[in-house]
Amino acid sequence: MSDKTLALITGANKSIGFETARRLGQQGIHVIIGARDITRGKEAVHKLAALEIEATFVQLDVTDEESITRAAQTLEKRFGHLDILINNAGISGGNVNTPSETDVATMRTVYETNVFGVVAVTKAIMPLLRKAPAGRIVNVSSGLGSLTLACDKNNEFFQYKNVPYQSSKAALNAITVAFAKELAQTPIKVNAADPGFTDTDFNNHRGYRTVEQAATVIVHLATLGTDGPTGTFQDENGNIPW
């Protein structure tokens, strides 16, 4: 059992997930690195430990319900509760930008991680969040999931129309709203974060934002005070349209 603030971050062994872990760890939060690959997950913990950040690795494949169940059971036995869940793991599904050329099998694969994985992890972890004084759930979404921005001809990504990724993030936004409604009468807050177009392996380093910039809104939503909002979609400057 632990009385420290605990944060589980999925897909946290690199990029935005790792930077989020580093930033939360600097605030004295014990970070739990959720990753499929054992070697990479443990390497991330060692890197954080070198920075004097308290971190633990748990093997977690968000597309595997048995893996999710084992991870939840491990956290229950070791810590007894969880304060923060950051659903960061995600995949792009490639760069096809024509809806009529969309491969349905690829779309299913993207949804397994970006949509179904988030629901499965959140459901499994919910009992631990309910044991915390004030749980926080942050779903790492994307401005590409905003239907309002997708229809705005002045938006820099107006021409982008990757059906698997874009629709998966729109679905994630809807999931965020649904969980926020369910938990509205509890201390748990649920919000979606847009880290922006970030320079990572995810987009073959085409992004122009740093991981430090990207993590800012995630850390903010993960550490909201009791007067903070729930059921919102935000970037580092505040609310953005659904």
Contacts in CASP RR format, 6 or more apart in sequence:
PFRMAT RR
TARGET T0000
AUTHOR 0000-0000-0000
METHOD contacts of the structure
MODEL  1
MSDKTLALITGANKSIGFETARRLGQQGIHVIIGARDITRGKEAVHKLAA
LEIEATFVQLDVTDEESITRAAQTLEKRFGHLDILINNAGISGGNVNTPS
ETDVATMRTVYETNVFGVVAVTKAIMPLLRKAPAGRIVNVSSGLGSLTLA
CDKNNEFFQYKNVPYQSSKAALNAITVAFAKELAQTPIKVNAADPGFTDT
DFNNHRGYRTVEQAATVIVHLATLGTDGPTGTFQDENGNIPW
1 79 0 8 1.000
1 80 0 8 1.000
2 30 0 8 1.000
2 78 0 8 1.000
2 79 0 8 1.000
2 80 0 8 1.000
2 81 0 8 1.000
4 28 0 8 1.000
4 29 0 8 1.000
4 30 0 8 1.000
4 54 0 8 1.000
5 28 0 8 1.000
5 29 0 8 1.000
5 30 0 8 1.000
5 83 0 8 1.000
5 84 0 8 1.000
6 29 0 8 1.000
6 30 0 8 1.000
6 32 0 8 1.000
6 75 0 8 1.000
6 79 0 8 1.000
6 81 0 8 1.000
6 82 0 8 1.000
6 83 0 8 1.000
6 84 0 8 1.000
6 132 0 8 1.000
7 21 0 8 1.000
7 24 0 8 1.000
7 29 0 8 1.000
7 30 0 8 1.000
7 31 0 8 1.000
7 32 0 8 1.000
7 82 0 8 1.000
7 83 0 8 1.000
7 84 0 8 1.000
7 85 0 8 1.000
7 86 0 8 1.000
7 222 0 8 1.000
8 32 0 8 1.000
8 34 0 8 1.000
8 58 0 8 1.000
8 75 0 8 1.000
8 82 0 8 1.000
8 84 0 8 1.000
8 85 0 8 1.000
8 86 0 8 1.000
8 125 0 8 1.000
9 17 0 8 1.000
9 20 0 8 1.000
9 21 0 8 1.000
9 24 0 8 1.000
9 31 0 8 1.000
9 32 0 8 1.000
9 33 0 8 1.000
9 34 0 8 1.000
9 86 0 8 1.000
9 88 0 8 1.000
10 34 0 8 1.000
10 35 0 8 1.000
10 60 0 8 1.000
10 62 0 8 1.000
10 86 0 8 1.000
10 87 0 8 1.000
10 88 0 8 1.000
10 89 0 8 1.000
10 121 0 8 1.000
11 17 0 8 1.000
11 33 0 8 1.000
11 34 0 8 1.000
11 35 0 8 1.000
11 36 0 8 1.000
11 60 0 8 1.000
11 62 0 8 1.000
11 88 0 8 1.000
11 89 0 8 1.000
11 90 0 8 1.000
12 18 0 8 1.000
12 20 0 8 1.000
12 21 0 8 1.000
12 31 0 8 1.000
12 33 0 8 1.000
12 34 0 8 1.000
12 35 0 8 1.000
12 41 0 8 1.000
12 44 0 8 1.000
12 86 0 8 1.000
12 88 0 8 1.000
13 33 0 8 1.000
13 34 0 8 1.000
13 35 0 8 1.000
13 37 0 8 1.000
13 40 0 8 1.000
13 41 0 8 1.000
13 43 0 8 1.000
13 44 0 8 1.000
14 40 0 8 1.000
14 44 0 8 1.000
14 200 0 8 1.000
14 201 0 8 1.000
15 198 0 8 1.000
15 200 0 8 1.000
15 201 0 8 1.000
15 202 0 8 1.000
15 211 0 8 1.000
16 88 0 8 1.000
16 140 0 8 1.000
16 195 0 8 1.000
16 198 0 8 1.000
16 200 0 8 1.000
16 211 0 8 1.000
16 214 0 8 1.000
16 215 0 8 1.000
16 218 0 8 1.000
17 86 0 8 1.000
17 88 0 8 1.000
17 211 0 8 1.000
17 215 0 8 1.000
17 218 0 8 1.000
18 33 0 8 1.000
18 44 0 8 1.000
18 47 0 8 1.000
18 211 0 8 1.000
19 211 0 8 1.000
19 212 0 8 1.000
19 214 0 8 1.000
19 215 0 8 1.000
20 86 0 8 1.000
20 88 0 8 1.000
20 215 0 8 1.000
20 218 0 8 1.000
20 219 0 8 1.000
20 222 0 8 1.000
21 31 0 8 1.000
21 33 0 8 1.000
21 44 0 8 1.000
21 48 0 8 1.000
21 53 0 8 1.000
21 55 0 8 1.000
22 48 0 8 1.000
22 51 0 8 1.000
22 53 0 8 1.000
22 215 0 8 1.000
23 215 0 8 1.000
23 219 0 8 1.000
24 31 0 8 1.000
24 84 0 8 1.000
24 219 0 8 1.000
24 222 0 8 1.000
24 223 0 8 1.000
25 31 0 8 1.000
25 48 0 8 1.000
25 53 0 8 1.000
25 54 0 8 1.000
25 55 0 8 1.000
26 51 0 8 1.000
26 53 0 8 1.000
27 219 0 8 1.000
27 223 0 8 1.000
28 53 0 8 1.000
28 54 0 8 1.000
29 83 0 8 1.000
29 84 0 8 1.000
29 223 0 8 1.000
30 54 0 8 1.000
30 55 0 8 1.000
30 56 0 8 1.000
31 48 0 8 1.000
31 53 0 8 1.000
31 54 0 8 1.000
31 55 0 8 1.000
31 56 0 8 1.000
32 55 0 8 1.000
32 56 0 8 1.000
32 57 0 8 1.000
32 58 0 8 1.000
32 75 0 8 1.000
32 82 0 8 1.000
33 41 0 8 1.000
33 44 0 8 1.000
33 45 0 8 1.000
33 48 0 8 1.000
33 55 0 8 1.000
33 56 0 8 1.000
33 57 0 8 1.000
33 58 0 8 1.000
34 41 0 8 1.000
34 57 0 8 1.000
34 58 0 8 1.000
34 59 0 8 1.000
34 60 0 8 1.000
34 71 0 8 1.000
35 41 0 8 1.000
35 44 0 8 1.000
35 57 0 8 1.000
35 59 0 8 1.000
35 60 0 8 1.000
36 59 0 8 1.000
36 60 0 8 1.000
36 61 0 8 1.000
36 67 0 8 1.000
38 57 0 8 1.000
38 59 0 8 1.000
41 57 0 8 1.000
42 57 0 8 1.000
44 55 0 8 1.000
44 57 0 8 1.000
45 55 0 8 1.000
45 56 0 8 1.000
45 57 0 8 1.000
48 54 0 8 1.000
48 55 0 8 1.000
49 55 0 8 1.000
56 78 0 8 1.000
58 71 0 8 1.000
58 74 0 8 1.000
58 75 0 8 1.000
59 67 0 8 1.000
59 70 0 8 1.000
59 71 0 8 1.000
60 67 0 8 1.000
60 68 0 8 1.000
60 71 0 8 1.000
60 121 0 8 1.000
61 67 0 8 1.000
61 68 0 8 1.000
62 68 0 8 1.000
62 87 0 8 1.000
62 89 0 8 1.000
62 113 0 8 1.000
62 117 0 8 1.000
62 118 0 8 1.000
62 120 0 8 1.000
62 121 0 8 1.000
63 112 0 8 1.000
63 113 0 8 1.000
63 116 0 8 1.000
63 117 0 8 1.000
65 120 0 8 1.000
68 117 0 8 1.000
68 120 0 8 1.000
68 121 0 8 1.000
68 124 0 8 1.000
69 124 0 8 1.000
71 124 0 8 1.000
72 124 0 8 1.000
72 125 0 8 1.000
72 127 0 8 1.000
72 128 0 8 1.000
75 82 0 8 1.000
75 125 0 8 1.000
75 128 0 8 1.000
76 127 0 8 1.000
76 128 0 8 1.000
79 128 0 8 1.000
80 128 0 8 1.000
80 131 0 8 1.000
81 128 0 8 1.000
81 129 0 8 1.000
81 131 0 8 1.000
81 132 0 8 1.000
82 125 0 8 1.000
82 128 0 8 1.000
82 129 0 8 1.000
82 131 0 8 1.000
82 132 0 8 1.000
82 135 0 8 1.000
83 129 0 8 1.000
83 132 0 8 1.000
83 133 0 8 1.000
83 134 0 8 1.000
83 135 0 8 1.000
83 136 0 8 1.000
84 135 0 8 1.000
84 136 0 8 1.000
84 137 0 8 1.000
84 138 0 8 1.000
84 222 0 8 1.000
84 223 0 8 1.000
85 121 0 8 1.000
85 122 0 8 1.000
85 125 0 8 1.000
85 129 0 8 1.000
85 135 0 8 1.000
85 136 0 8 1.000
85 137 0 8 1.000
85 138 0 8 1.000
86 137 0 8 1.000
86 138 0 8 1.000
86 140 0 8 1.000
86 218 0 8 1.000
86 222 0 8 1.000
87 117 0 8 1.000
87 118 0 8 1.000
87 121 0 8 1.000
87 122 0 8 1.000
87 137 0 8 1.000
87 138 0 8 1.000
87 139 0 8 1.000
87 140 0 8 1.000
88 140 0 8 1.000
88 218 0 8 1.000
89 113 0 8 1.000
89 117 0 8 1.000
90 113 0 8 1.000
90 114 0 8 1.000
90 140 0 8 1.000
90 202 0 8 1.000
91 109 0 8 1.000
91 110 0 8 1.000
91 113 0 8 1.000
91 114 0 8 1.000
91 202 0 8 1.000
92 110 0 8 1.000
92 162 0 8 1.000
92 165 0 8 1.000
92 202 0 8 1.000
92 203 0 8 1.000
93 106 0 8 1.000
93 109 0 8 1.000
93 110 0 8 1.000
93 162 0 8 1.000
93 164 0 8 1.000
93 165 0 8 1.000
94 106 0 8 1.000
94 162 0 8 1.000
94 164 0 8 1.000
94 165 0 8 1.000
95 162 0 8 1.000
96 102 0 8 1.000
96 103 0 8 1.000
96 106 0 8 1.000
96 162 0 8 1.000
96 164 0 8 1.000
97 159 0 8 1.000
97 160 0 8 1.000
97 161 0 8 1.000
97 162 0 8 1.000
98 161 0 8 1.000
99 161 0 8 1.000
99 163 0 8 1.000
102 163 0 8 1.000
102 164 0 8 1.000
106 164 0 8 1.000
107 163 0 8 1.000
107 164 0 8 1.000
107 167 0 8 1.000
109 164 0 8 1.000
110 164 0 8 1.000
110 165 0 8 1.000
110 168 0 8 1.000
111 164 0 8 1.000
111 168 0 8 1.000
111 171 0 8 1.000
114 165 0 8 1.000
114 168 0 8 1.000
114 169 0 8 1.000
114 171 0 8 1.000
114 172 0 8 1.000
115 168 0 8 1.000
115 171 0 8 1.000
115 172 0 8 1.000
115 175 0 8 1.000
118 139 0 8 1.000
118 172 0 8 1.000
118 175 0 8 1.000
119 175 0 8 1.000
122 137 0 8 1.000
122 179 0 8 1.000
129 135 0 8 1.000
129 137 0 8 1.000
129 188 0 8 1.000
130 186 0 8 1.000
130 188 0 8 1.000
132 187 0 8 1.000
133 187 0 8 1.000
134 187 0 8 1.000
134 188 0 8 1.000
134 189 0 8 1.000
134 225 0 8 1.000
134 226 0 8 1.000
135 187 0 8 1.000
135 188 0 8 1.000
135 189 0 8 1.000
136 188 0 8 1.000
136 189 0 8 1.000
136 221 0 8 1.000
136 222 0 8 1.000
136 223 0 8 1.000
136 224 0 8 1.000
137 179 0 8 1.000
137 188 0 8 1.000
137 189 0 8 1.000
137 190 0 8 1.000
137 191 0 8 1.000
138 191 0 8 1.000
138 192 0 8 1.000
138 193 0 8 1.000
138 218 0 8 1.000
138 221 0 8 1.000
138 222 0 8 1.000
139 172 0 8 1.000
139 173 0 8 1.000
139 175 0 8 1.000
139 176 0 8 1.000
139 190 0 8 1.000
139 191 0 8 1.000
139 192 0 8 1.000
139 193 0 8 1.000
140 192 0 8 1.000
140 193 0 8 1.000
140 195 0 8 1.000
140 218 0 8 1.000
141 169 0 8 1.000
141 172 0 8 1.000
141 173 0 8 1.000
141 176 0 8 1.000
141 192 0 8 1.000
141 193 0 8 1.000
141 194 0 8 1.000
141 233 0 8 1.000
142 165 0 8 1.000
142 166 0 8 1.000
142 169 0 8 1.000
142 194 0 8 1.000
142 195 0 8 1.000
142 196 0 8 1.000
143 149 0 8 1.000
143 157 0 8 1.000
143 169 0 8 1.000
143 194 0 8 1.000
143 196 0 8 1.000
143 235 0 8 1.000
143 240 0 8 1.000
144 150 0 8 1.000
144 157 0 8 1.000
144 160 0 8 1.000
144 162 0 8 1.000
144 165 0 8 1.000
144 166 0 8 1.000
144 169 0 8 1.000
145 166 0 8 1.000
145 167 0 8 1.000
145 169 0 8 1.000
145 170 0 8 1.000
145 172 0 8 1.000
145 173 0 8 1.000
146 170 0 8 1.000
146 173 0 8 1.000
146 194 0 8 1.000
146 233 0 8 1.000
146 240 0 8 1.000
146 241 0 8 1.000
146 242 0 8 1.000
147 170 0 8 1.000
147 242 0 8 1.000
148 241 0 8 1.000
148 242 0 8 1.000
149 155 0 8 1.000
149 157 0 8 1.000
149 240 0 8 1.000
149 241 0 8 1.000
150 157 0 8 1.000
150 158 0 8 1.000
150 160 0 8 1.000
150 166 0 8 1.000
152 158 0 8 1.000
157 197 0 8 1.000
160 166 0 8 1.000
172 192 0 8 1.000
173 192 0 8 1.000
173 233 0 8 1.000
173 242 0 8 1.000
176 190 0 8 1.000
176 191 0 8 1.000
176 192 0 8 1.000
176 231 0 8 1.000
176 233 0 8 1.000
177 231 0 8 1.000
177 242 0 8 1.000
179 190 0 8 1.000
180 189 0 8 1.000
180 190 0 8 1.000
180 191 0 8 1.000
180 230 0 8 1.000
180 231 0 8 1.000
181 231 0 8 1.000
183 189 0 8 1.000
183 190 0 8 1.000
183 230 0 8 1.000
184 230 0 8 1.000
187 226 0 8 1.000
188 230 0 8 1.000
189 221 0 8 1.000
189 224 0 8 1.000
189 228 0 8 1.000
189 229 0 8 1.000
189 230 0 8 1.000
189 231 0 8 1.000
190 230 0 8 1.000
190 231 0 8 1.000
191 221 0 8 1.000
191 224 0 8 1.000
191 229 0 8 1.000
191 230 0 8 1.000
191 231 0 8 1.000
191 232 0 8 1.000
191 233 0 8 1.000
191 234 0 8 1.000
192 231 0 8 1.000
192 232 0 8 1.000
192 233 0 8 1.000
192 234 0 8 1.000
193 217 0 8 1.000
193 218 0 8 1.000
193 221 0 8 1.000
193 234 0 8 1.000
193 235 0 8 1.000
194 217 0 8 1.000
194 233 0 8 1.000
194 234 0 8 1.000
194 235 0 8 1.000
194 240 0 8 1.000
195 209 0 8 1.000
195 213 0 8 1.000
195 214 0 8 1.000
195 215 0 8 1.000
195 217 0 8 1.000
195 218 0 8 1.000
195 235 0 8 1.000
196 209 0 8 1.000
196 213 0 8 1.000
196 214 0 8 1.000
196 235 0 8 1.000
197 203 0 8 1.000
197 206 0 8 1.000
197 207 0 8 1.000
197 208 0 8 1.000
197 209 0 8 1.000
198 207 0 8 1.000
198 209 0 8 1.000
198 210 0 8 1.000
198 211 0 8 1.000
198 213 0 8 1.000
198 214 0 8 1.000
199 205 0 8 1.000
199 206 0 8 1.000
199 207 0 8 1.000
199 208 0 8 1.000
199 209 0 8 1.000
199 210 0 8 1.000
199 211 0 8 1.000
200 207 0 8 1.000
200 211 0 8 1.000
213 236 0 8 1.000
216 236 0 8 1.000
217 234 0 8 1.000
217 235 0 8 1.000
217 236 0 8 1.000
217 238 0 8 1.000
220 234 0 8 1.000
220 236 0 8 1.000
221 234 0 8 1.000
232 239 0 8 1.000
233 239 0 8 1.000
233 240 0 8 1.000
233 241 0 8 1.000
233 242 0 8 1.000
234 240 0 8 1.000
END
